[in-house]
Amino acid sequence: MQNPTITLADDVAVTNRTIDAQDGPLVLVGHSYGGVVITEAGNNPKVARLAYIEAFAPDSGESVGSLIKDPVPGAPVPPILPPQAGFVFLNRSKFAASFAADVEPELAAFMADSQVPWGLDALNGRATKPAWKSKPSWYLVSRDDKMIPPDGQRAMSKRARSKTIEVKGSHSVYVSQPEAVADLIAEQHRAKNSWRSRFAALACRRSIETACSFIVAPGCRSSG
């Protein structure tokens, strides 16, 4: 399924409808902006754990917009173009270097060309009750990320008291190193119970080049 990525409230509502359709307990996984979505939707009682994949993990009152507003001097700045009719895109000519530097060039070009609009109301949607304050979380930091500075990722993971792993990768680590993402989710399964436990993972990969998609992965088998 795909989220509308028009407003944060809509994305959280769609996510909760998907969660409610599952038997639970669930691991909710978010990439990039998807981290904001799972921070809110993670309050659903069926969600047991959270996993942030180089994602925003906002505190109350924070949004993607507020977190990227004042970058540290020298930090990479996402090549977000000026809004058009209330939506934003990444600069296609800078997409590969900023978003997918370790992805095959042809695939990175396709990702740049297949971007979908990201609403300003989603970009500026503020967290109200961060689920990471009451539920355990894991965080995957990408050391070569040019969209969310690695130090920013480390600060958010530390604040959330997440169990953190680091890999050398771009903001598209779920494409270039899917095994690292799968291992992080699998570790949460092992932390809860054995592989025989009835566990489902909902993965929210918010990439500006694709809409936020959720993957139901029973037993950590993902597809999509």
N, C-alpha and C positions, 0 to 999 in steps of 0.2 A: 504494500500500500504506500501511497505517497501523501505527505502532508501538504497543505496548501501554501505554506511559507508566506502567508500574507500578514498574519498577526500571530504573536506568540500565544495569545489566548486560544485561537483556532487550532494551532498546532498541539497545544496541551489537550484540548478537548478531543481531537482526533486520536491522539495517543491513548487517552484514557478509555475511549471506546474500544480500541484494540486490546488494551490490557484487560478490560472487563470481559472480553470474549474468551480469554484464556482461563485455564484452571488454576494456574499459579502453583507455587511461588515463582516469581520471575526475577531475572537479571535484566536490568534496563541499561542499554549501552548507547552512548551518544558520541558523535563526532562533530567537532567544531561547534557551530550554532546549536547542533543537536544536544550539546551539553546543557544549554539553558532549558531546553524542552524537558530533558529527563530530570533536571533539578526541580522542576515544578511537578511534572507528572509522577515523579518518584514517590510522592506522598500517597499515592494510591496504595491501599493496604495489601494488595497482591504483590507489590514490588518488595523484594527482600534485599536486593543489593543493586549498586550502581557501578557502571564502568565508564570512565571518561577516556576517550581516545583522542588525544591532542585537542581537547575540547574546552569550552568555556564552562567554568563552574562558579557561577555568580553567587554572591551573598544577597541578602534582602536589599532591594532597591537598585541593584546593579543590572546592567544589560550589556549586550555585545557592544552597543554604541558607546556606553560609558567606559567600558574596559579598554577600548582601543582609542579613546579620545586623545589621551596625552601619552604617547609612546615615550619610552626612555630614549634619550639622545643616542643615536647610532643604531637603534633597533629597527628591524625591517618594518616597513609600512605596507599593509595590504593595498594592492593597486585597484581600489574600488573607484569606479567612475562616478561622476556626479549623478544624482538621482534623475530618473525620467518617469514622470507620471506616478511618483511614489514608490518606484522600485529601483534596485541597483544591480549592477553586474560588475564582474572583474574585467579589467582591460585585457582583451584577448591576446594582444602582443606580449604582455607581461605574465600571462597566466602560467605558462610552463615553469618559468624561473621561480615564481612566487608560490605556486600551489602544487606543482607536480614535477619537481626537478629530477626525481629518481624514477620517473615513469617513462616508458618507451615513448619517443617523440610523437609517433603517429597517434598513440592513445591520448597523450597529453593534449595534442591538437584537437582531437575529437571532444575531449572534456571541455576545452575552451569554447568550442563551437556549439556545444549542446547545453550551455548554461540556461537555467530557468530564472525568472525574475525572483528577487528576494525583496519582500516588502519592508519599507522603512518601519512599519509598526511591529514587524518581527525583529528587525535589527535593534530597535529601541525598546522592545518589550522588557519590562523589569521583573526580576524574580521577587516573589513575595514570601515564600516559606521554603527555603532550601532543604531538599530532602536529605542532602549529605550531612546535615546537622543531627539527624536521628537514625540514619541507616549507613551501614558500612559501604565503603567505596574503594575502587581501584582506579589507577590513573596511568595511562601510557603517555610518556613524554617523548616527543620526536626532537632530537638534538639539532636537526638542520631545518626545522620548520621556519618558513618565512612569512607565515600568516599570523600565527600566535607565537610570539617570542618564547623560546624554551624557558627562560627565566620566569616569564609570566606563568607558564604552565606549572613550573615547579612551585611557585608561590601559591597558586590556586590549589594544587594537590596537597601542599603542606597545611593550608588553612582548613581544608576538608578532612584532614587526617587520613588521607587515602594511602593505601598501599601502592607504592609507585615503582614502575619499571621504566627504563629508558632504552630507546633504540636510536640508531643513526638512520634518519629518514626524513622525508619531506612531509608536507601537510596531507599528502595522499598516501600515508603509510598503509591504509587499509587496502590499497591497490598494489603497492610495491612490496609490502610485507604482510600479506594476509595471515600468515602463520603466527606472527607476533600478536595480532589482534585475537585470533582464535585461542592462542595459549592463555591470554589474559582472561578471556571468558571462561575457559576450561578451569583455570585456577579457582575461580569463584565457585564453580560447581564442586570442586574438590573441597573447598573451604566449608561448604554447606553439608554435603553428604557424598556418598559414593557415586560412581557413574550410573548406577542403577536408579538413583533418585529421579523422580519425575520432575524435571526442571525444564523450563523454557527460557529462551533468551530473546528479547526483543531488541533489535539493533537499530538505532537511529543514526544514519550516516548523513549528516548535513554537509553537503558539499555545495558550494555556490554553483557548480556546474551541473548538479542534479538536484532534484527535489529531495526533501528529507524522507528517506524510505525506512520502513521498519521491516525487519526480517525475523520471522518466527523460526527459531532454530532449536527444536526439541533435541535433547542429548547433544547440544552444541554442533548440530549439523546445520550449516547455513546455506542458503540459496538465494538467488536474486540477482 
